[in-house]
Amino acid sequence: MTKQTDTPNNVHTLHAYDTDLGHMHSLMLDMTDLLVYQLEQAMQALDYGDGELAQKVVSRHKKVKHFESKIDGEVLNIIARHCPVANDLRYVLSTSKIAVELEKIGVEIVEFAKLITVLFDPNTSDPNQKLLTDIVKMGGLIKLILDKLMVVFESRDSKQAYALLQCDRDCESELQEGIKHQLTLVLHDARMIRRALDVMQMMKAMERCGEHCRNIAEHAIFMLDGIDVRHGGLATQASLAG
């Protein structure tokens, strides 16, 4: 790497570069924080059967999309102005990919919120609370995963990212257990079948959030460590983390 001289112009350029990188990083943190809030609001809407609150979650998704657009713009700005190479280029491109996955999580939360309005339609009776326990459990798991991703982004420490490489499998396991529970309830009372199908769609949306979180963890590891773990087995990834 060529050593740069400390001329006034060079110092100014490096300061602008660091500022742009810092702004892009802040946007990623803010976008993740907004998604955590979106999920919290959706779970609250589910808890209280509040269709109006669920609709606010749906409407707020435009802010999530706006963050993705702003990050894309910052990525293009950094590449055009500073021509990043090596670690910096890896960091910039990985941030762009993470933003795409975050927006996909936002879409799943919107689908989740829309189904809440279906479950608590004013023209129908409220769903049996037994049906909702599996959703609450999965929603809590996704909230925990997103909180851990925030730690990864804030600390820039890949150890937490390695710990999240199996989060999609954890979510899939919870989904399968939830489906079994829903089917058991339906077998005891066939009148629950329509609501159970809606609940299973909501659980599937949360399971897809887990898949996107895993993708983000993979991008974060590449961003921070320069290691591509996307096509390796869990055993290989674990050895890399060690």
Steps between C-alpha positions, in 0.01 A plus 500: 500500500645836398574737787322831453667828592341732754442792267206729592308383196562132584390546861181667378434214256553232765272685741226516236549129426468406867193722531330331206580152634373599843178638354438179306559297816260721699231449236536123534464526879196726468337265250551202730366697796189591300441132418526411869239767571279372218511149643430626853199694375372200304530277806322760710222517242470122523497508879220757517315398185558853371436509126562875484848460645570215258400728212748762624772236473399440140502873420836556668675257263558787259757628753678164486514522120625856527791385716594238240497767228714734711754225566514418128557866427778519758664187356502651150628829640791333680597292198482801266682746728755283676553186287530269804721193474576191710335507844312823437348372178400178673339701778305723261370218282406286801304789648303527176414129515402524866264788421322284241450221755377747761239629258385143438453456875291816491279345231445190713404713801248681280348168392487401866321826589248459217405157634442654843228717346346184355513315833335785686246603238222693682241287320629176651570372849852527641722192449554247776807610698639146484549553128719805558759357739716363216509837323600680819783253550632541145465877511705506818770291333524735202515800734793338684680431171454859378631631834811284457549631147493852643781396735699371201456828311572721802804311626627387158582169668436193286470256793131577545451457125648152510260416784208593272593269214251242623216742572305393191510138619376608842212686335421203275491272804262738677283511187471122483412479869246778456334327205468180701339693783259675265394170343444350844270789591310467172449127553330580831289779353455520123351849532855630557630387162464834320671691780768232530586542131544876551719435804718258303548765230611743769745246639634441150561875463705493821690194377593687182625786719735244655632408155573863420669547838730210423587658165580824681723313746689348204545842337613644834768232537627572149488873568694477827728198448519461124381139527224370272302244702196487270570159347671323789346260750434604857796296622732685265353835603540415866865416446551831324337681791743330737 
